Amino acid sequence: MQVTRYSEAKPYEAPEHYGMACLRLQGKEATETDTIWIGLSHLLPGGHTSLKDAAVEKLYVVVAGEVTVETPTGSVTLGYLDSCRLAPGEARALVNRSNRPASILLAMPTWSISETGASR
């Protein structure tokens, strides 16, 4: 078993994340995982990401406040324990439009299909 205490979680820099602090909870440099990694992002009021896609799916769960998830086809505001899935290649932007801090969990694969040569 590998435990990451929140008080000891290490921050990481995510490109094109503004007004946000990101912590690695599991996977990558935090722990040894086989398939996924989990991060926790804290968004200040007005905090946001650029509209960008990823080669892998992403799963988000809001654990505090409200976060708006924007895609080229629309947007949705997620509240406490609301979640969403973004498909590989689906561009997204995260935005905290409230006056309160918000926090969102992210889970995503440690590899992409293009990296492994796998197909579905």
Backbone as a ProteinNet text record, in pm:
[ID]
protein_1_A
[PRIMARY]
MQVTRYSEAKPYEAPEHYGMACLRLQGKEATETDTIWIGLSHLLPGGHTSLKDAAVEKLYVVVAGEVTVETPTGSVTLGYLDSCRLAPGEARALVNRSNRPASILLAMPTWSISETGASR
[TERTIARY]
83.9	0	89	52.6	124.2	26.3	57.9	-29.9	33	-47.8	-6	-91.6	-29.5	-99.4	-115.5	-234.6	-259.8	-155.8	-120.6	-24.1	115.3	140.9	271.3	267.7	148.4	135.5	221	287.7	378.6	306.7	333.5	275.6	342.2	269.6	327.4	278.7	359.8	325.8	253.7	139	64.6	64.6	107.1	109.7	-29.2	-33.3	-155.9	-264.7	-223.3	-314	-284	-384.3	-365.4	-450.7	-390.9	-464.4	-502.7	-414.9	-442.4	-318.7	-342.4	-236.8	-273	-179.6	-205.4	-118.3	-178.1	-108.4	-121.5	-14.4	-17.8	-48.9	-159.7	-198.5	-152.3	-163.6	-123.8	-65.6	28.9	86.8	198.4	254.9	369.7	478.2	523.5	631.7	582.3	450.3	396.8	400.5	352.8	348	362	383.3	390.7	250.2	202.1	71.4	89.8	0.6	9.9	-68.5	-182.6	-270.1	-318.8	-331.8	-385.5	-303.6	-323.1	-271.5	-384.2	-373.3	-478	-415.4	-476.8	-432.5	-547.8	-514.5	-612.8	-572.4	-663.3	-635.3	-724.8	-663.4	-735.9	-739	-858.6	-876.1	-919.7	-842.6	-883.1	-999.1	-1074.3	-1174.3	-1108.5	-1166.9	-1108.7	-1003.4	-962.2	-863.8	-917.1	-826.7	-871.5	-756.2	-795	-699.3	-730	-637.6	-663.1	-751.9	-817.8	-895.1	-795.7	-783	-679.9	-727.8	-682.3	-719.3	-602.6	-631.6	-530.4	-554.1	-449.8	-459.4	-529.7	-557.2	-619.9	-747.7	-834.3	-955	-920.3	-1005.8	-989	-1120.3	-1109	-1225.7	-1207.6	-1309.5	-1306.1	-1417	-1388.2	-1487.8	-1466.1	-1568.3	-1557.4	-1574.4	-1478.8	-1484.4	-1507.1	-1507.7	-1540.6	-1573.1	-1671.7	-1707	-1772.1	-1755.1	-1810.3	-1702.3	-1701.4	-1606.8	-1685.7	-1666.6	-1728.7	-1631.9	-1681.8	-1604.5	-1657.3	-1570.3	-1607.6	-1544.7	-1621.6	-1571.7	-1611.9	-1562.7	-1604.3	-1754.3	-1821.3	-1963.8	-2055	-1999.7	-2084.7	-2009.9	-2084.6	-2023.3	-2124.1	-2069.5	-2152.2	-2081.2	-2159.4	-2102.8	-2127.8	-2020.3	-2027.2	-2015.4	-2098.3	-2092.3	-2037.2	-2049.3	-1995.1	-2033.7	-1934.5	-1942.1	-2003.4	-2026.3	-2060.9	-1933.1	-1949.8	-1833	-1859.4	-1751.3	-1765	-1647.5	-1669.5	-1565.9	-1541.6	-1415.7	-1377.9	-1307	-1349.9	-1294.9	-1155.7	-1075.3	-946.1	-966.6	-887.8	-897.7	-1004.3	-1085.3	-1189.9	-1129.6	-1127.5	-1069.8	-1158.4	-1091.9	-1164.6	-1090.5	-1168.4	-1113.3	-1187.6	-1117.3	-1177.6	-1176.6	-1287	-1295.2	-1369.7	-1315.2	-1386.5	-1445.2	-1576	-1642.9	-1702.5	-1681.6	-1739.5	-1639.5	-1682.3	-1594.9	-1535.6	-1552.8	-1499.2	-1399.7	-1298.3	-1207.7	-1284.6	-1233.9	-1293	-1181.5	-1218.5	-1120.7	-1179.8	-1094.7	-1140	-1035.8	-1082.8	-996.8	-988.5	-872.7	-850	-793.6	-850.5	-794	-775.3	-656.3	-630.8	-524.9	-523.4	-426.3	-282.9	-193.5	-51.9	9.9	-66.6	-17.9	-127.7	-92.7	-192.9	-187.1	-292.8	-298.5	-183.6	-152	-44.1	92	108.3	235	253.2	143.2	152.5	132.6	78.1	47.7	-79.7	-148.7	-272.9	-384.8	-484.1	-602	-726.6	-834.6	-963	-1058.5
-117	0	124.1	219.8	347	458.3	530.9	635.9	771.9	863.5	1002.8	1083.6	1139.9	1229.4	1364.1	1420.3	1549.3	1652.3	1649.4	1746.2	1729.7	1615.2	1588	1580.6	1601.4	1594.7	1704	1669.3	1761.4	1838.4	1967.4	2045.2	2009.4	2030.4	2015.3	2130	2164.2	2271.8	2211.3	2266.3	2223.6	2339.4	2314.5	2422.4	2482.2	2612.3	2685.4	2671.1	2663	2666.5	2797	2881.1	3015	3032.1	3086	3103.1	2969.5	2871.4	2735.9	2679.4	2597.2	2519.8	2372.9	2294	2152.9	2063.6	1960.2	1864.1	1724.7	1648	1509.6	1422.6	1347.4	1260.5	1116.7	1067.8	930.5	927.3	837.7	818.3	915.1	895.4	973.8	974	1091.9	1096.1	1074.2	1070.3	1055.6	910.7	819	676.4	594	466.4	376.3	330.4	369.4	322.2	260.6	169.1	99.5	167.2	227.7	273	416.8	472.3	607.8	691.1	821.9	911.1	1004.6	1058.2	1143.4	1272.1	1382.8	1513.4	1589.8	1688.2	1776.8	1918.9	1992	2130	2223.7	2327.9	2433.3	2555	2602.6	2717.2	2838.4	2944.7	3070.3	3128.8	3225.1	3292.7	3347.2	3318	3357.9	3262.7	3164.1	3066.1	2988.6	2950.8	2882.6	2810.5	2729.4	2668.3	2718.1	2698.8	2725.8	2615.4	2644.7	2542.9	2454.7	2330.7	2242	2097.9	2015.2	1874.1	1790.4	1664.4	1567.4	1438.6	1359.9	1234.3	1124.3	1150.6	1050.3	1106.9	1016.8	1064.7	1124.4	1214.9	1278.1	1265.9	1239.4	1234.4	1340.8	1424.4	1530.6	1511.6	1541.7	1541.7	1669.5	1753	1875	1836.3	1876.5	1843	1966.1	2084.7	2207.1	2316.1	2397.8	2509.6	2467	2551.2	2526.5	2549.3	2462	2474.8	2460.4	2553.8	2545	2475	2372.9	2299.9	2342.8	2402.5	2449.2	2359.5	2327.5	2254.4	2334.3	2298.9	2371.3	2361.3	2263.4	2244.5	2292.9	2342	2390	2396.4	2430	2435.5	2390	2347.7	2304.4	2346.2	2391.1	2424.2	2307.1	2253.9	2141	2190.4	2133.7	2164.9	2047.1	2056	1956.6	1814.9	1731.6	1590.6	1565	1670.3	1649.8	1608.2	1532.9	1484.2	1486.9	1476.6	1466.6	1387.4	1335.3	1264.2	1340.3	1356.3	1414.2	1305.9	1287.6	1183.3	1222.9	1125.5	1158.8	1254.1	1359.7	1455.7	1562.3	1553.1	1652.7	1770.8	1886.3	2005.2	2051.2	2106.5	2156.9	2274.7	2359.4	2464.1	2454.9	2475	2481.6	2627.1	2673.5	2812	2817.2	2893.4	2921.8	3061.5	3069.1	3197.6	3253.1	3185	3229.4	3316.2	3367.3	3445.1	3360.6	3229.9	3137.2	3042.3	2999.2	2897.5	2768.8	2694.4	2566.3	2462.8	2335.9	2226.7	2116.1	2057.9	1953.3	1841.1	1717.4	1599.7	1565.6	1521.7	1477.8	1336.6	1248.3	1113.8	1094	1047.6	1020.9	911.9	844.9	738.1	789.6	701.3	735.4	717.9	668.3	642.3	680.2	696.2	718.6	605.4	587.8	482.2	499	623.2	644.6	602.9	612.9	573.1	422.1	349	204.6	130.4	199	133	51	58.4	-16.6	46.8	-30.5	23.7	-27.3	41.2	0.7	-43.2
0	0	0	-79.9	-85.4	-48.4	54.6	107.2	79.1	32.2	19.5	115.9	215.9	307.7	238.3	249.1	185.5	229.7	355.6	407.9	346.1	284.1	224.6	71.7	12.7	-132.7	-196.9	-304.8	-372.7	-483.5	-492.8	-602.3	-734.6	-841.8	-975	-1062	-1160.1	-1253.6	-1373.1	-1403.5	-1520.9	-1621	-1743.4	-1842.4	-1863.9	-1882.4	-1914.8	-1808.2	-1682.2	-1567.1	-1493.6	-1476.7	-1421.4	-1296.4	-1189.9	-1065.1	-1005	-1022.5	-975	-906.4	-805.7	-741	-757.6	-810.7	-840.8	-753.1	-698	-613.3	-673	-672.1	-717.6	-596.5	-602.8	-491.7	-511.6	-634.1	-665.9	-806.4	-828.6	-960.4	-991.8	-1111.1	-1157.7	-1050.4	-1004.6	-905.8	-762.6	-740.1	-603.7	-554.6	-636.4	-600.4	-727.8	-712.3	-826.7	-861.6	-979.2	-1025.7	-1163.7	-1196.6	-1324.1	-1435.8	-1402.3	-1509.9	-1498.7	-1379.4	-1366.8	-1270	-1276.4	-1174.5	-1134	-1012	-957	-906.2	-944.9	-899	-836.8	-758.5	-696.8	-731.1	-793.4	-831	-751.6	-696.7	-625.9	-717.4	-747	-835.3	-753.5	-760.5	-699.5	-779.7	-725	-807	-933.8	-1046.6	-1174.6	-1226.4	-1147.8	-1192.5	-1311.9	-1402.4	-1523.9	-1594.2	-1691.3	-1782.9	-1923.5	-2013.4	-2155.3	-2210.9	-2321.4	-2391.8	-2465.8	-2419.5	-2472.9	-2465.2	-2557.4	-2554.4	-2503.7	-2477.9	-2434.9	-2511.9	-2527.3	-2601.7	-2522.1	-2394	-2307.3	-2246.3	-2199.3	-2132.5	-1996.9	-1951	-1820.7	-1745.5	-1616.7	-1529.1	-1422.1	-1402.7	-1303.5	-1201.8	-1075.3	-967.7	-887.2	-876.9	-796.9	-649.8	-567.1	-424.2	-336.6	-396.9	-324.3	-426	-395.1	-480.9	-610.7	-711.9	-844.9	-950	-1049.8	-1160.5	-1290.5	-1382.6	-1514.1	-1608.2	-1677	-1776.8	-1913	-1993.5	-2126.5	-2231.4	-2333.6	-2449.9	-2573.3	-2690.8	-2810.8	-2838.9	-2780.2	-2807.6	-2695.1	-2584.5	-2476.4	-2345	-2239.6	-2106.7	-2002.5	-1887.8	-1776.1	-1647.9	-1551.1	-1421	-1327.4	-1271.1	-1179.9	-1037.3	-947.8	-806.2	-728.4	-598.2	-506.4	-545.8	-569.7	-606.3	-743.5	-822.6	-963.5	-1036	-1143.5	-1216.7	-1365.9	-1443.1	-1587.7	-1644.1	-1763.3	-1838.6	-1967.5	-2001.5	-2129.4	-2209.6	-2332	-2418.1	-2467.3	-2505.9	-2565.5	-2683.3	-2688.6	-2797.3	-2778.6	-2673.9	-2649.5	-2573	-2637	-2573.8	-2458.9	-2354.7	-2239.4	-2179.2	-2113.8	-2028.4	-1896.4	-1786.9	-1654.1	-1610.7	-1547.7	-1502.8	-1369.7	-1274.8	-1150.7	-1165	-1190.3	-1211.2	-1082.4	-972.6	-845.4	-769.1	-656.6	-568.8	-457.3	-465.7	-365.4	-430.6	-357.2	-412.4	-444.8	-540.1	-579.5	-589.6	-573.9	-584.4	-669.7	-753.6	-844.3	-850.5	-840.1	-856.6	-1004	-1045.9	-1182.4	-1177.8	-1257.6	-1276.1	-1425.7	-1462.3	-1603.9	-1618.9	-1732.8	-1753.8	-1750.1	-1712.1	-1711.9	-1850.6	-1945.8	-2080.6	-2178.9	-2303.4	-2407.9	-2506.5	-2582.9	-2683.1	-2782	-2819.1	-2915.3	-2857.8	-2726.8	-2664.6	-2661.7	-2646.9	-2632.3	-2763.9	-2863.7	-2988.7	-2981.3	-2867.4	-2849.8	-2932.2	-2961.3	-3030.6	-2961.7	-2988.7	-2929.7	-3034
[MASK]
++++++++++++++++++++++++++++++++++++++++++++++++++++++++++++++++++++++++++++++++++++++++++++++++++++++++++++++++++++++++

